């Protein structure tokens, strides 16, 4: 069971996500992404599950844009990159709310759970 303060954090982060896209702790996959991108997304979610975190995959934001994995407990968005350049990622996250800290995870590298720390 979540503590009241933790639930408030989650609720605050949820306000940034479109109402139609609030399915918690469900891994959504997209055939438009590389297999490696989708595998790393799954591994991120698996690690978040182990840490008892709430997350949304393919989180469609009210302000525009879609974050690969949004951890609601910490307001951290994980952007998994495979073919995307640093410049493309910076352009993409310009429309993301400032309340969300964005972290890049390079899908070309072996996934290590510590990248979520």
N, C-alpha and C positions, 0 to 999 in steps of 0.2 A: 504494500500500500504506500502511495506517495504522501509525503509531507505536504502541508498546505503551501509552503513557500515554493516547493518544487512544482506543484500543480499550477501555481500562478505563473511561473516561468514558462511552462508549457503552453498555457492559455494565451499568454502574451505573444509567443512565437506563432501560435496558430492563427492569430489575427492577421498575420502577414501572408497567409496562404489562402488562395481562393476556396470558398466554401465547398465547391464541387470536387475539391482535390485534397480532402482531409482524411484519407484512409491511413490510419496509423499502423506502423510496423508491418507493412506489406511490401514485398520487393516487387516493383513493377519493372518489367524489362521492355526494351524497345529494339525491334529488329533493325532499326536505322543505325544503331550503334554497333561497334565492333564486338566480337565475342569477348575479347579481353576486357573491354570497357564494362560489359555486363557482369563478367566474373568478378572484377574488382568491386563493382557496386555491391554485389552479393556479399563479398568478404567484409566490406565496410559494415553492412547491415548486420551480418552475423556477429561481428565484434561489438556493435552497439547493443545487440540483444544480450550478449554475455555481460555487458555493463549495466543492464536494466535501464536502457535509455529508450525514449520515444522518438521515432523518426518518421519522415515521409520521404518516399522516393519519387523522383520526377515531380518535385514540389512546384506547382504552378503558383507564382507569386501574384498578389493583387497588383503590385507595381509593375508587373511584366517580367518575363523571363521564367526559366525553369531551372531549379537547382537539382543536381543529381540525387543527393541525399541531404536532407535537412534534419539535424539533431535538435529537437525541440527543447530538451532540458537545458542545453547550453547555447542555443541560438547560433550554432555553427553549421555552415553549409559546406559540404564536401563536393567539390567539382572534380570529377574524374576525367583526366585528359589522356587522349591517345594520339590523335592526329592534330588536335587543337594547339595553336602556338600560344605563347605567353601573351602576345599582342591581342590575339582573338579573345582570349580569356578575359583580359583586362577590359576590353570593349563590352563583352557580354555582361560583366558584373557591374558595370556603371549604373544600370537601372535597378540593381538590388538594393533593398533598404539598408541603411547604415547599421541598423540593430543586429544584422546578421554578419558574423565574422566568416569570411570565405577562406577555405583552405583548399589548395590544389593537391590532388593525388595523381601521380604519374602512373598510368596503367602499364607503361612499358617496363616499369621496375617491379621487382618482387614485392608483393604486399606484406608489410609488417604492421601489426596492430598498433605499435607505438606511434605511427604517423597520426593517429587520432588524438594523441595526448597534447 
